[in-house]
């Protein structure tokens, strides 16, 4: 009798697992790109990113307002680049690829080593009388710091 209980339990667990199968998790950028046309339309009609963010949250897309505000120009730049490449109506995969390429290009540009003209490393400081600490030869006291004030 325990075998039938175990197989019933196994069958139920398999059914639960099959029902729980979901699509692969999408990044937030993918979710916003999927809704980019309505988001851009709403922004074009004068709605704030805060209001759009509230509406997205009501529909189950929880994103920070600042993140949404940053994604909108990236998507617009990706649409512009796609049109320059001859893709008039890019699909979501094209936009995602272009957005990520633009972000990698931006990151590489920001992290590239830069030459700073007229800058040289400060030479090591030599301290008087063989001192190895940066403390002055004479300690500062209230009298030495405020020597020009009346006591």
MIDOSE-1310 file (N, C-alpha, C; in nm, 2 decimals, decimal comma, always signed):
residues 151
xxxx	+0,08/-0,12/+0,00/+0,00/+0,00/+0,00/+0,09/+0,13/+0,00; +0,20/+0,12/+0,06/+0,29/+0,24/+0,06/+0,34/+0,27/-0,08; +0,35/+0,17/-0,17/+0,40/+0,19/-0,30/+0,29/+0,28/-0,38; +0,17/+0,25/-0,36/+0,06/+0,33/-0,43/+0,06/+0,48/-0,38
xxxx	+0,09/+0,49/-0,25/+0,09/+0,63/-0,19/+0,21/+0,70/-0,25; +0,32/+0,64/-0,26/+0,44/+0,70/-0,31/+0,43/+0,74/-0,46; +0,36/+0,65/-0,54/+0,34/+0,68/-0,68/+0,24/+0,79/-0,69; +0,14/+0,79/-0,61/+0,04/+0,90/-0,62/+0,11/+1,03/-0,58
xxxx	+0,19/+1,03/-0,48/+0,26/+1,15/-0,44/+0,36/+1,19/-0,55; +0,43/+1,10/-0,61/+0,52/+1,13/-0,72/+0,44/+1,19/-0,84; +0,32/+1,13/-0,87/+0,24/+1,19/-0,98/+0,20/+1,33/-0,95; +0,15/+1,35/-0,83/+0,11/+1,49/-0,79/+0,22/+1,59/-0,80
xxxx	+0,34/+1,54/-0,75/+0,46/+1,63/-0,76/+0,50/+1,66/-0,90; +0,49/+1,56/-0,99/+0,52/+1,59/-1,13/+0,42/+1,68/-1,19; +0,29/+1,67/-1,16/+0,19/+1,76/-1,21/+0,22/+1,90/-1,16; +0,25/+1,92/-1,04/+0,28/+2,05/-0,98/+0,40/+2,11/-1,05
xxxx	+0,50/+2,03/-1,08/+0,62/+2,08/-1,15/+0,59/+2,12/-1,29; +0,50/+2,04/-1,36/+0,47/+2,07/-1,49/+0,39/+2,20/-1,50; +0,30/+2,22/-1,40/+0,22/+2,35/-1,40/+0,30/+2,47/-1,36; +0,41/+2,44/-1,29/+0,49/+2,55/-1,24/+0,60/+2,60/-1,35
xxxx	+0,61/+2,52/-1,45/+0,71/+2,56/-1,55/+0,67/+2,69/-1,61; +0,77/+2,78/-1,62/+0,75/+2,91/-1,67/+0,85/+2,94/-1,78; +0,82/+3,05/-1,84/+0,92/+3,09/-1,94/+1,05/+3,13/-1,87; +1,16/+3,13/-1,94/+1,29/+3,17/-1,87/+1,27/+3,32/-1,82
xxxx	+1,33/+3,34/-1,71/+1,32/+3,48/-1,65/+1,38/+3,58/-1,75; +1,31/+3,69/-1,75/+1,35/+3,80/-1,84/+1,41/+3,91/-1,76; +1,51/+3,98/-1,81/+1,56/+4,09/-1,74/+1,46/+4,21/-1,75; +1,48/+4,30/-1,66/+1,39/+4,42/-1,66/+1,40/+4,49/-1,79
xxxx	+1,51/+4,50/-1,85/+1,53/+4,57/-1,98/+1,44/+4,50/-2,08; +1,44/+4,37/-2,08/+1,36/+4,29/-2,18/+1,21/+4,32/-2,16; +1,17/+4,33/-2,03/+1,03/+4,36/-2,00/+0,99/+4,49/-2,05; +1,08/+4,59/-2,03/+1,05/+4,73/-2,07/+1,05/+4,74/-2,23
xxxx	+1,15/+4,67/-2,29/+1,15/+4,67/-2,44/+1,02/+4,61/-2,49; +0,97/+4,51/-2,43/+0,85/+4,44/-2,48/+0,73/+4,54/-2,48; +0,74/+4,64/-2,39/+0,63/+4,74/-2,38/+0,67/+4,88/-2,43; +0,78/+4,88/-2,50/+0,84/+5,01/-2,53/+0,75/+5,10/-2,61
xxxx	+0,67/+5,05/-2,70/+0,59/+5,13/-2,79/+0,49/+5,21/-2,71; +0,42/+5,14/-2,61/+0,32/+5,22/-2,53/+0,39/+5,31/-2,43; +0,51/+5,27/-2,38/+0,58/+5,36/-2,29/+0,62/+5,49/-2,36; +0,67/+5,47/-2,48/+0,72/+5,59/-2,55/+0,60/+5,68/-2,60
xxxx	+0,48/+5,61/-2,63/+0,36/+5,68/-2,66/+0,31/+5,76/-2,54; +0,31/+5,70/-2,43/+0,27/+5,77/-2,31/+0,36/+5,89/-2,27; +0,49/+5,87/-2,29/+0,59/+5,98/-2,26/+0,56/+6,09/-2,36; +0,54/+6,05/-2,49/+0,51/+6,15/-2,59/+0,38/+6,23/-2,57
xxxx	+0,29/+6,17/-2,50/+0,16/+6,24/-2,46/+0,18/+6,32/-2,33; +0,30/+6,33/-2,28/+0,32/+6,41/-2,16/+0,31/+6,35/-2,03; +0,29/+6,21/-2,02/+0,28/+6,15/-1,89/+0,43/+6,13/-1,84; +0,44/+6,15/-1,70/+0,57/+6,14/-1,64/+0,61/+6,00/-1,62
xxxx	+0,74/+5,98/-1,60/+0,79/+5,84/-1,58/+0,74/+5,79/-1,45; +0,71/+5,88/-1,35/+0,65/+5,83/-1,23/+0,52/+5,77/-1,25; +0,43/+5,84/-1,33/+0,30/+5,79/-1,35/+0,30/+5,66/-1,43; +0,39/+5,65/-1,53/+0,41/+5,53/-1,61/+0,46/+5,41/-1,52
xxxx	+0,55/+5,45/-1,43/+0,60/+5,35/-1,33/+0,49/+5,29/-1,25; +0,40/+5,38/-1,20/+0,28/+5,33/-1,12/+0,20/+5,24/-1,20; +0,17/+5,27/-1,33/+0,08/+5,19/-1,41/+0,15/+5,06/-1,44; +0,28/+5,06/-1,46/+0,35/+4,93/-1,48/+0,35/+4,84/-1,36
xxxx	+0,36/+4,90/-1,24/+0,36/+4,83/-1,12/+0,22/+4,76/-1,10; +0,12/+4,83/-1,14/-0,02/+4,77/-1,13/-0,03/+4,65/-1,22; +0,04/+4,65/-1,33/+0,04/+4,54/-1,43/+0,14/+4,43/-1,39; +0,21/+4,45/-1,28/+0,31/+4,34/-1,24/+0,45/+4,36/-1,28
xxxx	+0,48/+4,48/-1,34/+0,62/+4,51/-1,38/+0,67/+4,61/-1,28; +0,75/+4,56/-1,18/+0,80/+4,65/-1,08/+0,94/+4,69/-1,11; +0,95/+4,82/-1,14/+1,08/+4,88/-1,18/+1,10/+5,01/-1,10; +1,22/+5,04/-1,07/+1,24/+5,17/-1,01/+1,22/+5,28/-1,11
xxxx	+1,17/+5,40/-1,06/+1,14/+5,51/-1,14/+1,27/+5,56/-1,21; +1,38/+5,56/-1,14/+1,51/+5,60/-1,20/+1,55/+5,51/-1,31; +1,53/+5,38/-1,29/+1,57/+5,28/-1,39/+1,49/+5,30/-1,51; +1,36/+5,32/-1,50/+1,27/+5,34/-1,61/+1,32/+5,47/-1,68
xxxx	+1,35/+5,57/-1,61/+1,39/+5,70/-1,67/+1,52/+5,68/-1,74; +1,61/+5,59/-1,70/+1,73/+5,56/-1,77/+1,71/+5,47/-1,89; +1,62/+5,38/-1,89/+1,59/+5,29/-2,00/+1,53/+5,36/-2,12; +1,45/+5,46/-2,10/+1,38/+5,52/-2,21/+1,47/+5,58/-2,31
xxxx	+1,57/+5,66/-2,27/+1,67/+5,71/-2,37/+1,75/+5,60/-2,44; +1,78/+5,50/-2,36/+1,86/+5,38/-2,42/+1,77/+5,32/-2,53; +1,65/+5,30/-2,51/+1,56/+5,24/-2,61/+1,54/+5,33/-2,73; +1,53/+5,46/-2,70/+1,52/+5,56/-2,81/+1,65/+5,55/-2,90
xxxx	+1,76/+5,55/-2,83/+1,89/+5,54/-2,90/+1,90/+5,41/-2,98; +1,85/+5,30/-2,93/+1,85/+5,18/-3,00/+1,76/+5,18/-3,12; +1,65/+5,24/-3,11/+1,56/+5,26/-3,22/+1,62/+5,34/-3,33; +1,69/+5,45/-3,29/+1,75/+5,54/-3,39/+1,87/+5,46/-3,46
xxxx	+1,95/+5,39/-3,38/+2,06/+5,31/-3,44/+2,00/+5,20/-3,53; +1,89/+5,14/-3,50/+1,83/+5,03/-3,58/+1,79/+5,10/-3,72; +1,73/+5,21/-3,71/+1,68/+5,28/-3,83/+1,80/+5,32/-3,92; +1,91/+5,36/-3,86/+2,03/+5,40/-3,93/+2,09/+5,27/-4,00
xxxx	+2,07/+5,16/-3,94/+2,12/+5,03/-3,99/+2,02/+4,97/-4,10; +1,91/+5,04/-4,12/+1,81/+5,00/-4,22/+1,70/+4,91/-4,17; +1,69/+4,89/-4,04/+1,58/+4,81/-3,98/+1,48/+4,91/-3,94; +1,37/+4,92/-4,02/+1,26/+5,02/-3,99/+1,18/+4,98/-3,87
xxxx	+1,15/+4,85/-3,86/+1,07/+4,81/-3,74/+1,14/+4,69/-3,67; +1,24/+4,73/-3,58/+1,31/+4,63/-3,51/+1,23/+4,55/-3,41; +1,25/+4,42/-3,40/+1,18/+4,34/-3,30/+1,25/+4,36/-3,17; +1,19/+4,30/-3,07/+1,24/+4,31/-2,93/+1,38/+4,26/-2,92
xxxx	+1,41/+4,15/-2,98/+1,55/+4,09/-2,98/+1,65/+4,19/-3,03; +1,62/+4,25/-3,15/+1,71/+4,35/-3,21/+1,73/+4,47/-3,11; +1,62/+4,52/-3,05/+1,64/+4,63/-2,96/+1,72/+4,60/-2,84; +1,70/+4,48/-2,79/+1,78/+4,43/-2,67/+1,92/+4,42/-2,70
xxxx	+1,95/+4,36/-2,82/+2,09/+4,35/-2,86/+2,16/+4,48/-2,88; +2,09/+4,58/-2,94/+2,15/+4,71/-2,96/+2,16/+4,78/-2,83; +2,06/+4,77/-2,74/+2,08/+4,84/-2,61/+2,20/+4,79/-2,54; +2,22/+4,66/-2,54/+2,33/+4,60/-2,47/+2,46/+4,64/-2,53
xxxx	+2,46/+4,64/-2,67/+2,59/+4,69/-2,74/+2,62/+4,83/-2,70; +2,52/+4,92/-2,70/+2,54/+5,06/-2,66/+2,59/+5,07/-2,52; +2,54/+4,99/-2,43/+2,58/+5,00/-2,29/+2,73/+4,95/-2,28; +2,76/+4,84/-2,35/+2,90/+4,79/-2,35/+3,00/+4,90/-2,41
xxxx	+2,95/+4,96/-2,51/+3,04/+5,06/-2,57/+3,06/+5,18/-2,48; +2,95/+5,22/-2,41/+2,96/+5,33/-2,31/+3,05/+5,29/-2,20; +3,03/+5,17/-2,15/+3,12/+5,12/-2,03/+3,26/+5,12/-2,07; +3,29/+5,07/-2,19/+3,43/+5,06/-2,24/+3,49/+5,20/-2,25
xxxx	+3,41/+5,30/-2,30/+3,45/+5,43/-2,32/+3,48/+5,50/-2,18; +3,39/+5,47/-2,08/+3,41/+5,53/-1,95/+3,53/+5,47/-1,88; +3,55/+5,34/-1,90/+3,66/+5,27/-1,82/+3,79/+5,27/-1,89; +3,80/+5,33/-2,01/+3,93/+5,33/-2,09/+4,03/+5,42/-2,01
xxxx	+4,15/+5,38/-2,01/+4,25/+5,46/-1,95/+4,27/+5,59/-2,03; +4,28/+5,70/-1,96/+4,30/+5,83/-2,02/+4,43/+5,89/-1,99; +4,48/+5,96/-2,08/+4,61/+6,04/-2,06/+4,57/+6,17/-2,00; +4,62/+6,21/-1,89/+4,60/+6,34/-1,84/+4,72/+6,43/-1,86
xxxx	+4,70/+6,53/-1,94/+4,82/+6,61/-1,98/+4,85/+6,71/-1,87; +4,98/+6,73/-1,85/+5,03/+6,82/-1,75/+5,02/+6,76/-1,61; +4,99/+6,64/-1,60/+4,98/+6,57/-1,46/+5,10/+6,48/-1,44; +5,17/+6,50/-1,34/+5,28/+6,41/-1,30/+5,26/+6,37/-1,16
xxxx	+5,31/+6,26/-1,12/+5,30/+6,21/-0,99/+5,38/+6,30/-0,89; +5,32/+6,33/-0,78/+5,39/+6,41/-0,68/+5,51/+6,34/-0,63; +5,63/+6,41/-0,63/+5,75/+6,35/-0,58/+5,73/+6,32/-0,43; +5,80/+6,22/-0,38/+5,80/+6,19/-0,24/+5,84/+6,31/-0,15
xxxx	+5,78/+6,32/-0,04/+5,81/+6,43/+0,05/+5,92/+6,39/+0,14; +6,02/+6,48/+0,15/+6,13/+6,46/+0,25/+6,10/+6,54/+0,37; +6,10/+6,47/+0,48/+6,07/+6,54/+0,61/+6,20/+6,58/+0,68; +6,19/+6,70/+0,75/+6,31/+6,75/+0,81/+6,37/+6,66/+0,92
xxxx	+6,50/+6,66/+0,93/+6,57/+6,59/+1,04/+6,54/+6,44/+1,04; +6,52/+6,38/+0,93/+6,50/+6,24/+0,92/+6,37/+6,19/+0,98; +6,27/+6,28/+1,00/+6,14/+6,23/+1,05/+6,07/+6,15/+0,94; +6,00/+6,05/+0,97/+5,93/+5,97/+0,87/+5,78/+5,99/+0,88
xxxx	+5,74/+6,08/+0,97/+5,59/+6,10/+0,97/+5,56/+6,24/+0,91; +5,44/+6,26/+0,87/+5,41/+6,39/+0,81/+5,38/+6,50/+0,91; +5,40/+6,47/+1,04/+5,37/+6,57/+1,14/+5,47/+6,68/+1,14; +5,43/+6,80/+1,17/+5,53/+6,91/+1,16/+5,64/+6,90/+1,27
xxxx	+5,74/+6,97/+1,25/+5,85/+6,96/+1,35/+5,81/+7,02/+1,48; +5,72/+7,12/+1,48/+5,67/+7,18/+1,60/+5,52/+7,15/+1,61; +5,48/+7,10/+1,72/+5,34/+7,06/+1,73/+5,25/+7,19/+1,74; +5,14/+7,18/+1,67/+5,04/+7,30/+1,68/+4,97/+7,29/+1,81
xxxx	+4,96/+7,40/+1,87/+4,87/+7,41/+1,99/+4,78/+7,53/+1,96; +4,69/+7,55/+2,06/+4,60/+7,66/+2,05/+4,68/+7,79/+2,04; +4,79/+7,80/+2,10/+4,87/+7,93/+2,10/+4,94/+7,94/+1,96; +4,98/+7,84/+1,91/+5,05/+7,86/+1,78/+4,95/+7,87/+1,66
xxxx	+4,84/+7,81/+1,67/+4,74/+7,82/+1,57/+4,67/+7,96/+1,57; +4,64/+8,01/+1,69/+4,57/+8,13/+1,70/+4,66/+8,24/+1,76; +4,78/+8,24/+1,71/+4,88/+8,34/+1,77/+4,85/+8,48/+1,75; +4,77/+8,51/+1,65/+4,73/+8,65/+1,62/+4,61/+8,70/+1,69
xxx	+4,55/+8,61/+1,77/+4,43/+8,66/+1,85/+4,48/+8,70/+1,99; +4,40/+8,79/+2,05/+4,43/+8,83/+2,19/+4,39/+8,72/+2,28; +4,47/+8,70/+2,39/+4,43/+8,60/+2,49/+4,35/+8,65/+2,60
